[in-house]
Amino acid sequence: MLIPCPHCGPRDLAEFSYQGDATRVRPDPASTDMKAWYDYVYNRPNPSGPHREYWQHSGGCRAHLVVVRDTLSHEIISVAFAHAGLNTAEGRQ
């Protein structure tokens, strides 16, 4: 699988590190809602189709990226720097 790094261009998957699901929203750090924290830490969706994920180009420019990848075909739909839309409504799908 090739991931097109916005800074370095297309690179092999071996240069990247998966950093996690980019769709999850962390509960308020001051929250004492144990169900919300339990769901955040332990309950993970298993989506099929396009999915937003955090990746780091650890073997290259070290940039943190948001990759939209189809989990069925592994097709890369889009790639952007993570800081561009971090924790904004327009940055989530």
PDB file of N, CA, C and O in Angstrom:
ATOM      1  N   MET A   1       0.853  -1.172   0.000  1.00  0.00           N
ATOM      2  CA  MET A   1       0.000   0.000   0.000  1.00  0.00           C
ATOM      3  C   MET A   1       0.897   1.232   0.000  1.00  0.00           C
ATOM      4  O   MET A   1       1.855   1.303   0.770  1.00  0.00           O
ATOM      5  N   LEU A   2       0.597   2.186  -0.846  1.00  0.00           N
ATOM      6  CA  LEU A   2       1.302   3.453  -0.899  1.00  0.00           C
ATOM      7  C   LEU A   2       0.451   4.524  -0.244  1.00  0.00           C
ATOM      8  O   LEU A   2      -0.746   4.625  -0.511  1.00  0.00           O
ATOM      9  N   ILE A   3       1.067   5.319   0.611  1.00  0.00           N
ATOM     10  CA  ILE A   3       0.386   6.453   1.235  1.00  0.00           C
ATOM     11  C   ILE A   3       1.035   7.716   0.679  1.00  0.00           C
ATOM     12  O   ILE A   3       2.246   7.893   0.806  1.00  0.00           O
ATOM     13  N   PRO A   4       0.238   8.602   0.059  1.00  0.00           N
ATOM     14  CA  PRO A   4       0.806   9.820  -0.513  1.00  0.00           C
ATOM     15  C   PRO A   4       1.007  10.899   0.560  1.00  0.00           C
ATOM     16  O   PRO A   4       0.079  11.648   0.867  1.00  0.00           O
ATOM     17  N   CYS A   5       2.203  10.977   1.122  1.00  0.00           N
ATOM     18  CA  CYS A   5       2.516  11.993   2.125  1.00  0.00           C
ATOM     19  C   CYS A   5       2.446  13.371   1.454  1.00  0.00           C
ATOM     20  O   CYS A   5       3.043  13.556   0.393  1.00  0.00           O
ATOM     21  N   PRO A   6       1.735  14.338   2.039  1.00  0.00           N
ATOM     22  CA  PRO A   6       1.641  15.670   1.424  1.00  0.00           C
ATOM     23  C   PRO A   6       3.000  16.365   1.318  1.00  0.00           C
ATOM     24  O   PRO A   6       3.174  17.262   0.493  1.00  0.00           O
ATOM     25  N   HIS A   7       3.950  15.959   2.139  1.00  0.00           N
ATOM     26  CA  HIS A   7       5.266  16.596   2.121  1.00  0.00           C
ATOM     27  C   HIS A   7       6.263  15.825   1.251  1.00  0.00           C
ATOM     28  O   HIS A   7       7.027  16.441   0.507  1.00  0.00           O
ATOM     29  N   CYS A   8       6.270  14.492   1.331  1.00  0.00           N
ATOM     30  CA  CYS A   8       7.291  13.660   0.675  1.00  0.00           C
ATOM     31  C   CYS A   8       6.816  12.970  -0.601  1.00  0.00           C
ATOM     32  O   CYS A   8       7.639  12.463  -1.364  1.00  0.00           O
ATOM     33  N   GLY A   9       5.513  12.942  -0.847  1.00  0.00           N
ATOM     34  CA  GLY A   9       4.990  12.222  -1.997  1.00  0.00           C
ATOM     35  C   GLY A   9       4.645  10.786  -1.628  1.00  0.00           C
ATOM     36  O   GLY A   9       4.709  10.425  -0.453  1.00  0.00           O
ATOM     37  N   PRO A  10       4.279   9.956  -2.606  1.00  0.00           N
ATOM     38  CA  PRO A  10       3.879   8.571  -2.335  1.00  0.00           C
ATOM     39  C   PRO A  10       5.020   7.763  -1.698  1.00  0.00           C
ATOM     40  O   PRO A  10       6.147   7.752  -2.192  1.00  0.00           O
ATOM     41  N   ARG A  11       4.694   7.094  -0.597  1.00  0.00           N
ATOM     42  CA  ARG A  11       5.680   6.280   0.118  1.00  0.00           C
ATOM     43  C   ARG A  11       5.036   4.954   0.529  1.00  0.00           C
ATOM     44  O   ARG A  11       3.817   4.860   0.678  1.00  0.00           O
ATOM     45  N   ASP A  12       5.872   3.940   0.708  1.00  0.00           N
ATOM     46  CA  ASP A  12       5.411   2.619   1.103  1.00  0.00           C
ATOM     47  C   ASP A  12       4.872   2.642   2.542  1.00  0.00           C
ATOM     48  O   ASP A  12       5.321   3.431   3.373  1.00  0.00           O
ATOM     49  N   LEU A  13       3.927   1.786   2.810  1.00  0.00           N
ATOM     50  CA  LEU A  13       3.319   1.660   4.135  1.00  0.00           C
ATOM     51  C   LEU A  13       4.358   1.436   5.236  1.00  0.00           C
ATOM     52  O   LEU A  13       4.149   1.868   6.370  1.00  0.00           O
ATOM     53  N   ALA A  14       5.477   0.769   4.922  1.00  0.00           N
ATOM     54  CA  ALA A  14       6.504   0.462   5.921  1.00  0.00           C
ATOM     55  C   ALA A  14       7.104   1.722   6.549  1.00  0.00           C
ATOM     56  O   ALA A  14       7.674   1.646   7.637  1.00  0.00           O
ATOM     57  N   GLU A  15       6.988   2.879   5.889  1.00  0.00           N
ATOM     58  CA  GLU A  15       7.522   4.124   6.432  1.00  0.00           C
ATOM     59  C   GLU A  15       6.584   4.794   7.428  1.00  0.00           C
ATOM     60  O   GLU A  15       6.951   5.795   8.042  1.00  0.00           O
ATOM     61  N   PHE A  16       5.380   4.257   7.596  1.00  0.00           N
ATOM     62  CA  PHE A  16       4.356   4.910   8.414  1.00  0.00           C
ATOM     63  C   PHE A  16       4.029   4.096   9.656  1.00  0.00           C
ATOM     64  O   PHE A  16       4.195   2.876   9.682  1.00  0.00           O
ATOM     65  N   SER A  17       3.557   4.800  10.690  1.00  0.00           N
ATOM     66  CA  SER A  17       3.074   4.158  11.920  1.00  0.00           C
ATOM     67  C   SER A  17       1.618   4.550  12.121  1.00  0.00           C
ATOM     68  O   SER A  17       1.268   5.730  12.084  1.00  0.00           O
ATOM     69  N   TYR A  18       0.776   3.545  12.332  1.00  0.00           N
ATOM     70  CA  TYR A  18      -0.640   3.793  12.614  1.00  0.00           C
ATOM     71  C   TYR A  18      -0.757   4.408  14.001  1.00  0.00           C
ATOM     72  O   TYR A  18      -0.161   3.904  14.954  1.00  0.00           O
ATOM     73  N   GLN A  19      -1.517   5.491  14.126  1.00  0.00           N
ATOM     74  CA  GLN A  19      -1.638   6.194  15.396  1.00  0.00           C
ATOM     75  C   GLN A  19      -3.038   6.125  16.011  1.00  0.00           C
ATOM     76  O   GLN A  19      -3.231   6.554  17.149  1.00  0.00           O
ATOM     77  N   GLY A  20      -4.009   5.594  15.279  1.00  0.00           N
ATOM     78  CA  GLY A  20      -5.330   5.416  15.877  1.00  0.00           C
ATOM     79  C   GLY A  20      -6.466   6.000  15.061  1.00  0.00           C
ATOM     80  O   GLY A  20      -6.270   6.595  14.001  1.00  0.00           O
ATOM     81  N   ASP A  21      -7.645   5.809  15.590  1.00  0.00           N
ATOM     82  CA  ASP A  21      -8.904   6.246  14.995  1.00  0.00           C
ATOM     83  C   ASP A  21      -9.033   7.765  15.122  1.00  0.00           C
ATOM     84  O   ASP A  21      -8.926   8.300  16.225  1.00  0.00           O
ATOM     85  N   ALA A  22      -9.260   8.459  14.016  1.00  0.00           N
ATOM     86  CA  ALA A  22      -9.369   9.917  14.039  1.00  0.00           C
ATOM     87  C   ALA A  22     -10.800  10.398  14.206  1.00  0.00           C
ATOM     88  O   ALA A  22     -11.053  11.602  14.153  1.00  0.00           O
ATOM     89  N   THR A  23     -11.744   9.483  14.406  1.00  0.00           N
ATOM     90  CA  THR A  23     -13.140   9.894  14.555  1.00  0.00           C
ATOM     91  C   THR A  23     -13.586   9.956  16.011  1.00  0.00           C
ATOM     92  O   THR A  23     -14.651  10.495  16.311  1.00  0.00           O
ATOM     93  N   ARG A  24     -12.789   9.414  16.903  1.00  0.00           N
ATOM     94  CA  ARG A  24     -13.193   9.357  18.309  1.00  0.00           C
ATOM     95  C   ARG A  24     -13.061  10.724  18.970  1.00  0.00           C
ATOM     96  O   ARG A  24     -12.133  11.480  18.685  1.00  0.00           O
ATOM     97  N   VAL A  25     -14.001  11.025  19.852  1.00  0.00           N
ATOM     98  CA  VAL A  25     -13.989  12.286  20.589  1.00  0.00           C
ATOM     99  C   VAL A  25     -13.743  11.973  22.057  1.00  0.00           C
ATOM    100  O   VAL A  25     -14.491  11.213  22.672  1.00  0.00           O
ATOM    101  N   ARG A  26     -12.705  12.553  22.608  1.00  0.00           N
ATOM    102  CA  ARG A  26     -12.327  12.307  24.003  1.00  0.00           C
ATOM    103  C   ARG A  26     -13.294  13.020  24.944  1.00  0.00           C
ATOM    104  O   ARG A  26     -13.663  14.167  24.695  1.00  0.00           O
ATOM    105  N   PRO A  27     -13.706  12.354  26.022  1.00  0.00           N
ATOM    106  CA  PRO A  27     -14.561  13.027  27.005  1.00  0.00           C
ATOM    107  C   PRO A  27     -13.808  14.188  27.670  1.00  0.00           C
ATOM    108  O   PRO A  27     -12.579  14.241  27.648  1.00  0.00           O
ATOM    109  N   ASP A  28     -14.552  15.087  28.244  1.00  0.00           N
ATOM    110  CA  ASP A  28     -13.958  16.197  28.989  1.00  0.00           C
ATOM    111  C   ASP A  28     -13.039  15.618  30.063  1.00  0.00           C
ATOM    112  O   ASP A  28     -13.472  14.757  30.828  1.00  0.00           O
ATOM    113  N   PRO A  29     -11.775  16.066  30.145  1.00  0.00           N
ATOM    114  CA  PRO A  29     -10.854  15.522  31.147  1.00  0.00           C
ATOM    115  C   PRO A  29     -11.362  15.652  32.588  1.00  0.00           C
ATOM    116  O   PRO A  29     -10.967  14.862  33.445  1.00  0.00           O
ATOM    117  N   ALA A  30     -12.219  16.622  32.866  1.00  0.00           N
ATOM    118  CA  ALA A  30     -12.754  16.806  34.214  1.00  0.00           C
ATOM    119  C   ALA A  30     -13.984  15.933  34.469  1.00  0.00           C
ATOM    120  O   ALA A  30     -14.506  15.905  35.584  1.00  0.00           O
ATOM    121  N   SER A  31     -14.438  15.235  33.454  1.00  0.00           N
ATOM    122  CA  SER A  31     -15.646  14.424  33.578  1.00  0.00           C
ATOM    123  C   SER A  31     -15.422  13.231  34.513  1.00  0.00           C
ATOM    124  O   SER A  31     -14.364  12.603  34.506  1.00  0.00           O
ATOM    125  N   THR A  32     -16.435  12.943  35.307  1.00  0.00           N
ATOM    126  CA  THR A  32     -16.410  11.750  36.167  1.00  0.00           C
ATOM    127  C   THR A  32     -17.399  10.697  35.657  1.00  0.00           C
ATOM    128  O   THR A  32     -17.722   9.744  36.366  1.00  0.00           O
ATOM    129  N   ASP A  33     -17.871  10.877  34.435  1.00  0.00           N
ATOM    130  CA  ASP A  33     -18.811   9.931  33.826  1.00  0.00           C
ATOM    131  C   ASP A  33     -18.032   8.672  33.434  1.00  0.00           C
ATOM    132  O   ASP A  33     -17.380   8.635  32.390  1.00  0.00           O
ATOM    133  N   MET A  34     -18.108   7.648  34.277  1.00  0.00           N
ATOM    134  CA  MET A  34     -17.328   6.435  34.065  1.00  0.00           C
ATOM    135  C   MET A  34     -17.737   5.695  32.793  1.00  0.00           C
ATOM    136  O   MET A  34     -16.892   5.072  32.150  1.00  0.00           O
ATOM    137  N   LYS A  35     -19.015   5.751  32.418  1.00  0.00           N
ATOM    138  CA  LYS A  35     -19.452   5.098  31.188  1.00  0.00           C
ATOM    139  C   LYS A  35     -18.808   5.767  29.971  1.00  0.00           C
ATOM    140  O   LYS A  35     -18.361   5.081  29.052  1.00  0.00           O
ATOM    141  N   ALA A  36     -18.760   7.095  29.962  1.00  0.00           N
ATOM    142  CA  ALA A  36     -18.146   7.809  28.842  1.00  0.00           C
ATOM    143  C   ALA A  36     -16.662   7.454  28.723  1.00  0.00           C
ATOM    144  O   ALA A  36     -16.164   7.235  27.619  1.00  0.00           O
ATOM    145  N   TRP A  37     -15.958   7.396  29.849  1.00  0.00           N
ATOM    146  CA  TRP A  37     -14.540   7.036  29.834  1.00  0.00           C
ATOM    147  C   TRP A  37     -14.338   5.575  29.446  1.00  0.00           C
ATOM    148  O   TRP A  37     -13.412   5.255  28.701  1.00  0.00           O
ATOM    149  N   TYR A  38     -15.191   4.695  29.941  1.00  0.00           N
ATOM    150  CA  TYR A  38     -15.094   3.273  29.577  1.00  0.00           C
ATOM    151  C   TYR A  38     -15.290   3.107  28.069  1.00  0.00           C
ATOM    152  O   TYR A  38     -14.525   2.406  27.407  1.00  0.00           O
ATOM    153  N   ASP A  39     -16.323   3.761  27.538  1.00  0.00           N
ATOM    154  CA  ASP A  39     -16.581   3.677  26.097  1.00  0.00           C
ATOM    155  C   ASP A  39     -15.406   4.233  25.295  1.00  0.00           C
ATOM    156  O   ASP A  39     -15.032   3.661  24.271  1.00  0.00           O
ATOM    157  N   TYR A  40     -14.823   5.340  25.748  1.00  0.00           N
ATOM    158  CA  TYR A  40     -13.705   5.949  25.036  1.00  0.00           C
ATOM    159  C   TYR A  40     -12.471   5.038  25.023  1.00  0.00           C
ATOM    160  O   TYR A  40     -11.788   4.916  24.006  1.00  0.00           O
ATOM    161  N   VAL A  41     -12.200   4.407  26.157  1.00  0.00           N
ATOM    162  CA  VAL A  41     -10.988   3.585  26.279  1.00  0.00           C
ATOM    163  C   VAL A  41     -11.160   2.196  25.667  1.00  0.00           C
ATOM    164  O   VAL A  41     -10.250   1.705  24.998  1.00  0.00           O
ATOM    165  N   TYR A  42     -12.305   1.557  25.881  1.00  0.00           N
ATOM    166  CA  TYR A  42     -12.443   0.140  25.531  1.00  0.00           C
ATOM    167  C   TYR A  42     -13.324  -0.177  24.331  1.00  0.00           C
ATOM    168  O   TYR A  42     -13.047  -1.144  23.621  1.00  0.00           O
ATOM    169  N   ASN A  43     -14.357   0.587  24.081  1.00  0.00           N
ATOM    170  CA  ASN A  43     -15.289   0.263  23.001  1.00  0.00           C
ATOM    171  C   ASN A  43     -14.823   0.894  21.702  1.00  0.00           C
ATOM    172  O   ASN A  43     -14.787   2.118  21.573  1.00  0.00           O
ATOM    173  N   ARG A  44     -14.470   0.060  20.747  1.00  0.00           N
ATOM    174  CA  ARG A  44     -13.960   0.521  19.458  1.00  0.00           C
ATOM    175  C   ARG A  44     -14.886   0.057  18.343  1.00  0.00           C
ATOM    176  O   ARG A  44     -15.290  -1.105  18.310  1.00  0.00           O
ATOM    177  N   PRO A  45     -15.224   0.967  17.427  1.00  0.00           N
ATOM    178  CA  PRO A  45     -16.009   0.538  16.270  1.00  0.00           C
ATOM    179  C   PRO A  45     -15.133  -0.254  15.297  1.00  0.00           C
ATOM    180  O   PRO A  45     -13.909  -0.120  15.298  1.00  0.00           O
ATOM    181  N   ASN A  46     -15.759  -1.059  14.489  1.00  0.00           N
ATOM    182  CA  ASN A  46     -15.053  -1.817  13.455  1.00  0.00           C
ATOM    183  C   ASN A  46     -15.718  -1.480  12.122  1.00  0.00           C
ATOM    184  O   ASN A  46     -16.486  -2.278  11.585  1.00  0.00           O
ATOM    185  N   PRO A  47     -15.414  -0.276  11.585  1.00  0.00           N
ATOM    186  CA  PRO A  47     -16.133   0.189  10.398  1.00  0.00           C
ATOM    187  C   PRO A  47     -15.725  -0.555   9.135  1.00  0.00           C
ATOM    188  O   PRO A  47     -14.605  -1.053   9.021  1.00  0.00           O
ATOM    189  N   SER A  48     -16.642  -0.620   8.202  1.00  0.00           N
ATOM    190  CA  SER A  48     -16.316  -1.121   6.870  1.00  0.00           C
ATOM    191  C   SER A  48     -16.607   0.013   5.899  1.00  0.00           C
ATOM    192  O   SER A  48     -17.689   0.600   5.915  1.00  0.00           O
ATOM    193  N   GLY A  49     -15.638   0.311   5.063  1.00  0.00           N
ATOM    194  CA  GLY A  49     -15.760   1.435   4.141  1.00  0.00           C
ATOM    195  C   GLY A  49     -14.804   2.550   4.534  1.00  0.00           C
ATOM    196  O   GLY A  49     -13.857   2.308   5.283  1.00  0.00           O
ATOM    197  N   PRO A  50     -15.029   3.766   4.046  1.00  0.00           N
ATOM    198  CA  PRO A  50     -14.133   4.879   4.336  1.00  0.00           C
ATOM    199  C   PRO A  50     -14.046   5.167   5.841  1.00  0.00           C
ATOM    200  O   PRO A  50     -15.059   5.213   6.539  1.00  0.00           O
ATOM    201  N   HIS A  51     -12.817   5.359   6.319  1.00  0.00           N
ATOM    202  CA  HIS A  51     -12.590   5.582   7.747  1.00  0.00           C
ATOM    203  C   HIS A  51     -11.415   6.529   7.934  1.00  0.00           C
ATOM    204  O   HIS A  51     -10.386   6.390   7.274  1.00  0.00           O
ATOM    205  N   ARG A  52     -11.572   7.506   8.847  1.00  0.00           N
ATOM    206  CA  ARG A  52     -10.503   8.471   9.147  1.00  0.00           C
ATOM    207  C   ARG A  52      -9.560   7.890  10.192  1.00  0.00           C
ATOM    208  O   ARG A  52     -10.004   7.389  11.225  1.00  0.00           O
ATOM    209  N   GLU A  53      -8.245   7.958   9.918  1.00  0.00           N
ATOM    210  CA  GLU A  53      -7.244   7.389  10.812  1.00  0.00           C
ATOM    211  C   GLU A  53      -6.067   8.355  10.937  1.00  0.00           C
ATOM    212  O   GLU A  53      -5.753   9.094  10.004  1.00  0.00           O
ATOM    213  N   TYR A  54      -5.424   8.336  12.100  1.00  0.00           N
ATOM    214  CA  TYR A  54      -4.181   9.082  12.290  1.00  0.00           C
ATOM    215  C   TYR A  54      -3.012   8.172  11.921  1.00  0.00           C
ATOM    216  O   TYR A  54      -2.975   7.009  12.322  1.00  0.00           O
ATOM    217  N   TRP A  55      -2.071   8.695  11.168  1.00  0.00           N
ATOM    218  CA  TRP A  55      -0.836   8.007  10.806  1.00  0.00           C
ATOM    219  C   TRP A  55       0.311   8.982  10.999  1.00  0.00           C
ATOM    220  O   TRP A  55       0.118  10.194  10.902  1.00  0.00           O
ATOM    221  N   GLN A  56       1.509   8.463  11.274  1.00  0.00           N
ATOM    222  CA  GLN A  56       2.701   9.295  11.327  1.00  0.00           C
ATOM    223  C   GLN A  56       3.694   8.779  10.301  1.00  0.00           C
ATOM    224  O   GLN A  56       3.925   7.575  10.193  1.00  0.00           O
ATOM    225  N   HIS A  57       4.276   9.698   9.553  1.00  0.00           N
ATOM    226  CA  HIS A  57       5.305   9.315   8.580  1.00  0.00           C
ATOM    227  C   HIS A  57       6.625   9.185   9.345  1.00  0.00           C
ATOM    228  O   HIS A  57       7.525  10.013   9.207  1.00  0.00           O
ATOM    229  N   SER A  58       6.715   8.134  10.147  1.00  0.00           N
ATOM    230  CA  SER A  58       7.835   7.936  11.066  1.00  0.00           C
ATOM    231  C   SER A  58       9.144   7.629  10.357  1.00  0.00           C
ATOM    232  O   SER A  58      10.214   7.867  10.919  1.00  0.00           O
ATOM    233  N   GLY A  59       9.087   7.109   9.143  1.00  0.00           N
ATOM    234  CA  GLY A  59      10.302   6.796   8.403  1.00  0.00           C
ATOM    235  C   GLY A  59      10.667   7.866   7.394  1.00  0.00           C
ATOM    236  O   GLY A  59      11.496   7.641   6.512  1.00  0.00           O
ATOM    237  N   GLY A  60      10.051   9.028   7.521  1.00  0.00           N
ATOM    238  CA  GLY A  60      10.303  10.115   6.572  1.00  0.00           C
ATOM    239  C   GLY A  60      10.310  11.455   7.282  1.00  0.00           C
ATOM    240  O   GLY A  60      11.155  11.708   8.140  1.00  0.00           O
ATOM    241  N   CYS A  61       9.366  12.312   6.921  1.00  0.00           N
ATOM    242  CA  CYS A  61       9.329  13.678   7.445  1.00  0.00           C
ATOM    243  C   CYS A  61       8.778  13.759   8.869  1.00  0.00           C
ATOM    244  O   CYS A  61       8.814  14.831   9.474  1.00  0.00           O
ATOM    245  N   ARG A  62       8.274  12.664   9.414  1.00  0.00           N
ATOM    246  CA  ARG A  62       7.738  12.546  10.770  1.00  0.00           C
ATOM    247  C   ARG A  62       6.432  13.320  10.976  1.00  0.00           C
ATOM    248  O   ARG A  62       6.013  13.524  12.115  1.00  0.00           O
ATOM    249  N   ALA A  63       5.793  13.749   9.900  1.00  0.00           N
ATOM    250  CA  ALA A  63       4.531  14.484   9.991  1.00  0.00           C
ATOM    251  C   ALA A  63       3.412  13.562  10.472  1.00  0.00           C
ATOM    252  O   ALA A  63       3.407  12.366  10.181  1.00  0.00           O
ATOM    253  N   HIS A  64       2.473  14.134  11.208  1.00  0.00           N
ATOM    254  CA  HIS A  64       1.265  13.425  11.614  1.00  0.00           C
ATOM    255  C   HIS A  64       0.199  13.732  10.568  1.00  0.00           C
ATOM    256  O   HIS A  64      -0.005  14.885  10.188  1.00  0.00           O
ATOM    257  N   LEU A  65      -0.476  12.682  10.113  1.00  0.00           N
ATOM    258  CA  LEU A  65      -1.423  12.799   9.013  1.00  0.00           C
ATOM    259  C   LEU A  65      -2.780  12.242   9.389  1.00  0.00           C
ATOM    260  O   LEU A  65      -2.893  11.376  10.256  1.00  0.00           O
ATOM    261  N   VAL A  66      -3.812  12.751   8.723  1.00  0.00           N
ATOM    262  CA  VAL A  66      -5.140  12.144   8.777  1.00  0.00           C
ATOM    263  C   VAL A  66      -5.356  11.505   7.416  1.00  0.00           C
ATOM    264  O   VAL A  66      -5.378  12.184   6.389  1.00  0.00           O
ATOM    265  N   VAL A  67      -5.515  10.196   7.428  1.00  0.00           N
ATOM    266  CA  VAL A  67      -5.690   9.425   6.201  1.00  0.00           C
ATOM    267  C   VAL A  67      -7.111   8.889   6.192  1.00  0.00           C
ATOM    268  O   VAL A  67      -7.551   8.274   7.164  1.00  0.00           O
ATOM    269  N   VAL A  68      -7.828   9.114   5.108  1.00  0.00           N
ATOM    270  CA  VAL A  68      -9.133   8.483   4.918  1.00  0.00           C
ATOM    271  C   VAL A  68      -8.874   7.274   4.031  1.00  0.00           C
ATOM    272  O   VAL A  68      -8.474   7.394   2.873  1.00  0.00           O
ATOM    273  N   ARG A  69      -9.119   6.092   4.625  1.00  0.00           N
ATOM    274  CA  ARG A  69      -8.799   4.825   3.963  1.00  0.00           C
ATOM    275  C   ARG A  69     -10.039   3.943   3.949  1.00  0.00           C
ATOM    276  O   ARG A  69     -10.756   3.845   4.945  1.00  0.00           O
ATOM    277  N   ASP A  70     -10.284   3.305   2.815  1.00  0.00           N
ATOM    278  CA  ASP A  70     -11.375   2.342   2.727  1.00  0.00           C
ATOM    279  C   ASP A  70     -10.894   1.051   3.382  1.00  0.00           C
ATOM    280  O   ASP A  70      -9.940   0.432   2.911  1.00  0.00           O
ATOM    281  N   THR A  71     -11.551   0.644   4.466  1.00  0.00           N
ATOM    282  CA  THR A  71     -11.102  -0.523   5.222  1.00  0.00           C
ATOM    283  C   THR A  71     -11.361  -1.842   4.493  1.00  0.00           C
ATOM    284  O   THR A  71     -10.813  -2.875   4.879  1.00  0.00           O
ATOM    285  N   LEU A  72     -12.177  -1.821   3.457  1.00  0.00           N
ATOM    286  CA  LEU A  72     -12.433  -3.038   2.683  1.00  0.00           C
ATOM    287  C   LEU A  72     -11.407  -3.248   1.579  1.00  0.00           C
ATOM    288  O   LEU A  72     -10.941  -4.367   1.366  1.00  0.00           O
ATOM    289  N   SER A  73     -11.053  -2.176   0.877  1.00  0.00           N
ATOM    290  CA  SER A  73     -10.134  -2.294  -0.258  1.00  0.00           C
ATOM    291  C   SER A  73      -8.741  -1.736   0.039  1.00  0.00           C
ATOM    292  O   SER A  73      -7.822  -1.938  -0.754  1.00  0.00           O
ATOM    293  N   HIS A  74      -8.568  -1.048   1.147  1.00  0.00           N
ATOM    294  CA  HIS A  74      -7.327  -0.360   1.540  1.00  0.00           C
ATOM    295  C   HIS A  74      -6.972   0.778   0.595  1.00  0.00           C
ATOM    296  O   HIS A  74      -5.832   1.241   0.586  1.00  0.00           O
ATOM    297  N   GLU A  75      -7.935   1.233  -0.199  1.00  0.00           N
ATOM    298  CA  GLU A  75      -7.715   2.383  -1.073  1.00  0.00           C
ATOM    299  C   GLU A  75      -7.569   3.634  -0.209  1.00  0.00           C
ATOM    300  O   GLU A  75      -8.355   3.850   0.714  1.00  0.00           O
ATOM    301  N   ILE A  76      -6.565   4.452  -0.507  1.00  0.00           N
ATOM    302  CA  ILE A  76      -6.377   5.720   0.187  1.00  0.00           C
ATOM    303  C   ILE A  76      -7.227   6.756  -0.533  1.00  0.00           C
ATOM    304  O   ILE A  76      -7.016   7.021  -1.717  1.00  0.00           O
ATOM    305  N   ILE A  77      -8.185   7.342   0.175  1.00  0.00           N
ATOM    306  CA  ILE A  77      -9.114   8.299  -0.421  1.00  0.00           C
ATOM    307  C   ILE A  77      -8.563   9.715  -0.322  1.00  0.00           C
ATOM    308  O   ILE A  77      -8.635  10.482  -1.282  1.00  0.00           O
ATOM    309  N   SER A  78      -8.010  10.064   0.845  1.00  0.00           N
ATOM    310  CA  SER A  78      -7.414  11.389   1.012  1.00  0.00           C
ATOM    311  C   SER A  78      -6.391  11.360   2.137  1.00  0.00           C
ATOM    312  O   SER A  78      -6.439  10.510   3.026  1.00  0.00           O
ATOM    313  N   VAL A  79      -5.465  12.309   2.078  1.00  0.00           N
ATOM    314  CA  VAL A  79      -4.430  12.461   3.100  1.00  0.00           C
ATOM    315  C   VAL A  79      -4.247  13.949   3.346  1.00  0.00           C
ATOM    316  O   VAL A  79      -4.172  14.736   2.403  1.00  0.00           O
ATOM    317  N   ALA A  80      -4.174  14.333   4.619  1.00  0.00           N
ATOM    318  CA  ALA A  80      -3.941  15.734   4.982  1.00  0.00           C
ATOM    319  C   ALA A  80      -3.113  15.778   6.255  1.00  0.00           C
ATOM    320  O   ALA A  80      -3.095  14.822   7.030  1.00  0.00           O
ATOM    321  N   PHE A  81      -2.431  16.889   6.464  1.00  0.00           N
ATOM    322  CA  PHE A  81      -1.713  17.064   7.721  1.00  0.00           C
ATOM    323  C   PHE A  81      -2.720  17.103   8.863  1.00  0.00           C
ATOM    324  O   PHE A  81      -3.769  17.735   8.739  1.00  0.00           O
ATOM    325  N   ALA A  82      -2.419  16.443   9.960  1.00  0.00           N
ATOM    326  CA  ALA A  82      -3.360  16.349  11.081  1.00  0.00           C
ATOM    327  C   ALA A  82      -3.657  17.705  11.693  1.00  0.00           C
ATOM    328  O   ALA A  82      -4.784  17.940  12.130  1.00  0.00           O
ATOM    329  N   HIS A  83      -2.691  18.597  11.738  1.00  0.00           N
ATOM    330  CA  HIS A  83      -2.913  19.902  12.365  1.00  0.00           C
ATOM    331  C   HIS A  83      -3.886  20.763  11.573  1.00  0.00           C
ATOM    332  O   HIS A  83      -4.416  21.733  12.115  1.00  0.00           O
ATOM    333  N   ALA A  84      -4.140  20.436  10.296  1.00  0.00           N
ATOM    334  CA  ALA A  84      -5.014  21.242   9.450  1.00  0.00           C
ATOM    335  C   ALA A  84      -6.467  21.233   9.924  1.00  0.00           C
ATOM    336  O   ALA A  84      -7.137  22.262   9.842  1.00  0.00           O
ATOM    337  N   GLY A  85      -6.971  20.101  10.419  1.00  0.00           N
ATOM    338  CA  GLY A  85      -8.372  20.031  10.819  1.00  0.00           C
ATOM    339  C   GLY A  85      -8.563  19.360  12.160  1.00  0.00           C
ATOM    340  O   GLY A  85      -9.622  18.785  12.415  1.00  0.00           O
ATOM    341  N   LEU A  86      -7.563  19.420  13.024  1.00  0.00           N
ATOM    342  CA  LEU A  86      -7.596  18.715  14.298  1.00  0.00           C
ATOM    343  C   LEU A  86      -8.731  19.222  15.190  1.00  0.00           C
ATOM    344  O   LEU A  86      -8.816  20.410  15.504  1.00  0.00           O
ATOM    345  N   ASN A  87      -9.610  18.278  15.592  1.00  0.00           N
ATOM    346  CA  ASN A  87     -10.695  18.549  16.531  1.00  0.00           C
ATOM    347  C   ASN A  87     -11.613  19.680  16.090  1.00  0.00           C
ATOM    348  O   ASN A  87     -12.048  20.482  16.917  1.00  0.00           O
ATOM    349  N   THR A  88     -11.906  19.753  14.816  1.00  0.00           N
ATOM    350  CA  THR A  88     -12.879  20.710  14.328  1.00  0.00           C
ATOM    351  C   THR A  88     -14.012  19.946  13.687  1.00  0.00           C
ATOM    352  O   THR A  88     -13.822  18.828  13.207  1.00  0.00           O
ATOM    353  N   ALA A  89     -15.179  20.537  13.676  1.00  0.00           N
ATOM    354  CA  ALA A  89     -16.353  19.855  13.126  1.00  0.00           C
ATOM    355  C   ALA A  89     -16.143  19.526  11.649  1.00  0.00           C
ATOM    356  O   ALA A  89     -16.560  18.461  11.194  1.00  0.00           O
ATOM    357  N   GLU A  90     -15.500  20.424  10.890  1.00  0.00           N
ATOM    358  CA  GLU A  90     -15.294  20.154   9.472  1.00  0.00           C
ATOM    359  C   GLU A  90     -14.201  19.131   9.246  1.00  0.00           C
ATOM    360  O   GLU A  90     -14.083  18.607   8.138  1.00  0.00           O
ATOM    361  N   GLY A  91     -13.383  18.819  10.269  1.00  0.00           N
ATOM    362  CA  GLY A  91     -12.342  17.825  10.155  1.00  0.00           C
ATOM    363  C   GLY A  91     -12.821  16.415  10.431  1.00  0.00           C
ATOM    364  O   GLY A  91     -12.066  15.463  10.233  1.00  0.00           O
ATOM    365  N   ARG A  92     -14.054  16.257  10.882  1.00  0.00           N
ATOM    366  CA  ARG A  92     -14.608  14.935  11.187  1.00  0.00           C
ATOM    367  C   ARG A  92     -15.578  14.503  10.115  1.00  0.00           C
ATOM    368  O   ARG A  92     -16.201  15.330   9.449  1.00  0.00           O
ATOM    369  N   GLN A  93     -15.701  13.192   9.955  1.00  0.00           N
ATOM    370  CA  GLN A  93     -16.714  12.657   9.032  1.00  0.00           C
ATOM    371  C   GLN A  93     -17.755  11.931   9.815  1.00  0.00           C
ATOM    372  O   GLN A  93     -18.703  11.401   9.237  1.00  0.00           O
TER     373      GLN A  93
END
